[in-house]
Structure formats: C-alpha cells, structure tokens
Amino acid sequence: MNLPLTIKTHLKELVIGTRFEPAARSIVDLINPPSKDILRSREDDTYVYQIMKRILDKSSNCIDVGANMGSVLTKICQVAPLGQHYAFEPVPRLATRLEKRFPKVDVRQIALSDLEGETTFFHVVDAPALSGLKHRDYTHWGYNNAQTESIAIKTQKLDDILQPDFKVKFIKVDTEGAEFQVFKGAIRTLKTHKPYLVFEFGRTAMVDYKTTPGMMYDFLVNQCGFKFFKLNSWLEGLAPLSKTEFAIICEEGSAWNFLATP
C-alpha cells in the first residue's frame, strides 16, 4: 500500500542537503520552535561534520547506512569528493532520489543486518527518518497518528557486499534501533580496517530491539577493539567512555549519538 506523502515531508525531501536548507529551516523554526531533542540532534550534526573534517581526506572511502534524505551523505561527498562511497536506504523512493542526487555513490536499496534474507520494513510516511525494521510507538517523537506502510525488502551483511581489501575510513549508522545487527554483519570490515564509526543508540531503540548498552560495548570495544566517545568529548580531547559511563548515558538519554574510534 503506497500512502501519499504529506506536503511537509515532500518539501523536506526537496530542500534537505541543498543550499536552501538553512533558510527553509529558519522559516520553519519561526513557525514551530524546535524541541530540545531536535536542537540536540542539530548540534550533533555539527559535531559529526567537524569529526569528518578531522579524520577524512579527499580520497577517503565512506559508508552511510540509513542514508534517508542524504544530509550526511552530502557532507561526505563534500569532504571526500574522490572517495568511493556506499549508501544504504531501504525506502525505494528515497533510494531513487539518492541515486539521482549522488550519481557517483553506490546506492543500495536494501537494509544492512547480520543475516541475508528478506524481511518487512516499516516506512513512516510523515517521518521517514523514524522508519525501521520494527513497527514502534512513534508518540515519543510527537507522531500520535503516524502513517506507516510495510515494504518487503532484502537484508544483507556489509561483509558480503564489500571486497575484503576495500579500505573504509568512516561509517555512519542510523537505522532506528538495528545498529547492533548492522555492526555484527560487518565484523570482518570492522576488525580489518578499523573505520571511525558514528552511530545512534537510544533508549527506545534498546527496548524495541532488545539490545543493551553492554551488548554494544562488549562487541565494538572488547571484541573489535574500538573506543567509545560522546561526539563533543572526542572533539575536546577527553578520555573514552567506560562501559559503565556508556550505559548510564544511554539509560538517562542524555546523548544518543556516539563515536567509536580505532
């Protein structure tokens, strides 16, 4: 069942990642002042861009998992214009739009996971960024009557897509709760090339996907050899997070975007 796009969603897709985005955002903010969570997310977006400018060169290879409307992919292509990049986006309409906007990027209309197969993807029509492999309670984000549609999609492991010698420098993962499964399906790549990882890990996703901070920490830190940071903490040169510190932050919800470094 294909549900019609709301005018708001359609306009967002047209301007996000373009030179018109700042002006459009300012107008929207005047009409509907952003919440604290939205302001925090925007601040995190700024941190991610600063991190990318520090760690990437023009030829760095990058991967955007959950590319959505291409906001992070735009920055990737700006900072590393000569790199070979991949973008993964399960929603057919969004994947097609990404292919047109980023002709040099290898865009795949699939979901990354730790298993290869087929599954159902729940597309939130009026808030595509909340779409994922599980149907969730969207009232936390202010969508009391969210329109959703079910899409049959393929799942693959990142390790089955990339050549073993493909050196990736940066991976951003925002899959609304399935981040742990994405990393499990990329264990060879993570251990071999040790890319920088920016990933989301929030309270509601932990419950819906039955994943704990300890599981994420044990896998990426203890098994794969990464270090965890809050985004701004790494930029400020602070020490990495301990397992307990990471768990407290996740449980409190004081941050939900993190950086993992080699």
N, C-alpha and C positions, 0 to 999 in steps of 0.2 A: 504494500500500500504506500503510494507516494503522496505525502502530505504537502500542501502548499507552503512555501516559505513566507514567513512574516516579513513585512516591509523592513522592520528593524534589522532582521538577520540578513536580508538581501543587501541593505545599504552597508552593513558591516563588512560583508564579503567583498564589496566593491572597493572600499577605501583602506582596509587593513593592509599594511605593508606598502602603501603608496605615499607620495608626498602630501596627499590630502588628509592623512590620518590625524596629525596633530590638531589641525584646525577643526576637523569634524569632532574630535574628542572634546575640545574646549566648548563647543556649542552644546554637545550632549550633557556635559558636566554642569553647565549653567541651568539646563532644564531639569536634570535629575542628578543631584550631587552624588558622587560615588561613595560607597560604603568604605569602612576601614579595611575590609578584606581586599576590595578592589584596589585601593591605594597601595596596600602592601604588595599585591601582585604586580602592580606597575613598577614599584620600587625594585622588586626582584628582577623584573625585565631589564631594568637599567643595570643592575649588578651583573646579570648574565652577559650583557653586551660588553661591559668592562672586562669581565673574565675572558671572553672570546678574544678581545683585542690584545690581551696579555699573552695568551697561550698559543694563538694561531698565527701562521704566516700565510702569505698569499697562495701557497700550494698545499695547505693542509687539507686532508680529506675529512669530511664530517658526515654525520648521520642525524636526521631529525625524525624521531619516532613519535607519531601523533602530531603530524605537521599542521593539521587543521587548516587555517586560512593563510599560513605562510609567514607569520610575523617573525618567528625565529629564523626560518629559512632565508628570509630577506637579509637579515644581519649576517648569516653565514656566508651568503654569496657576496656580500659587501666586503667582509674581512678576508675571505679566502676565495677570491674570484677564479683562481687557477686550479683549485682542488676538485677532486672527483667526489660528488656528494650524492647521498641517497635520502629520499624522503618517503615515509610510510604513512598512508592515510586511508583508512577503510571506507569512508563515505565516498561513494562514486562521484557525486557532483563536486566535492571538494578536491578529490584526486585529479579530476579532469581539469579543474581550474588551476591547480598547481602545475600540471603538465604544460599548460599554455603560458603561465607566468614565468616558469623556470625551465625553459627548453633544454638547458644543459644539465639539469638534475635528473637522476634516475628515480622517477616517482613510481612507487608500487602501491596498488590499491588492495592492500592486504593488512592484516593485523599481525604483529610480531608476538610470539609467545614461546613457550618451552616445548610445544608439541606441534607437529604438522597435521593439518586436517581442515575440517570445515566447522563453522560454528555460527551462532546468531550474534549480530552486533546491534546494539540499541542506539539508534540515532535520535538525539534530542533536537527536534526541528528548530525550536525557538532558542536553543542554546547549544549549538554544535560542539562547543568545547567540553561539554559535560557528557558527551557520547562515550559509550564503552561497551565492554563485553558483558556487563551485568545491568539489569534494569534496577535503578536505585531511587531512593527518596530524594527528589530534587528541591524540596521545600527549603532545605538548608541554604540554597543559593537564591531563594526568593521566587522559585517557579512552582506555584501551588497547583497549577493545572498544565504541567508541561506536556506538549505534544511529542509523542515518540513514534518511531516506526522501526520495525525489525528488518534487518538486512542480512541475507546469507553471505558470509564472507569466508575467505580462506585464511588459515593461520600458518605461519612458517617460523622457523628458528633463524635468527640472524646468522648463526654459524653456517647454515645451509645455503645462504644467499651469497655471503662474501667469500672470496678466494682466501685461503689461509695466509697468503702473503700480502693481502690488502691492508696497508698500514693506515688505520683510522686514528685521528688525533682527538676528536671531540664527538660525543654522542649526547644528545638531549632526548630525554624520555618523559613524556607526559601522556599517559594512557588512562588516566582517571581510575587508577587502582591496580592495573595489571603490570606495573613496573617490575615487580619481583619476577614474574613469569618471563618478561622480556629479557631481563638480565640472565636468568637461568638458561635461556636459549642462545645466549651469546657468550657462554663461559670460555670457550676457546679464544674468541676475539679479545675478551677482557684480560685473560691471563697472558696472552701472547703480546699484545700491542699496548696494553695499559693506557687506554684513552682517558681523557678527562670526561667525567660524567656529570651532567646536570639532570636531576630527576626530582619528580614530585612525590611526596609521601605524606598523606594527610590522614586525619583521624577517621573520617567517614569511609575512606577507601580501605583502611585497615580492617574495619568491621565487615564491610561488604565482601572483601576478597579473602578474609580470614588470614591476613598477613600481619605479623608483628614487627615492631622496630628491631627486636632481637634477631629475627629471621633475616631481615635485610642486612643488618650489621654483620652477622656471622658470615653471610655469603660473600658480600663485597669486601669486607675488611679482613676477616680471618681466613677466608678461603681464597680470595682473589688478590689480596694484598693492597687494597686501597685505603685511603684515609678520608674521613668524613668531616665536612665543614658546613657551617651556615655560609651562605653566599658572601655576605658582607664581612664575615670573620676572616675568610681566606684573603679577601682584598686588603684587609687591615693587618695581615701577617700574624693572626692569632693561632693558637695551638689547635690541632684537630680535636674533634669531639670524641669523648669516651663512649662506650656502649650505653652507660647509664645516662649520660648527658643527652645523647641522641634520643633515647626512649622518653625522657622527661619532656623534651621539646615537642616530640610527636604527640604525646598524650595531652599536653597542655594546648597544643595547636598554636604555639607562639611563632612557629615557622613551618612551612610545608614544602619549600623548595631547598634542595641541598646540592652540594658539590662533592664529588668523590674524585680524589687525585691519586696519581701513582705513588 
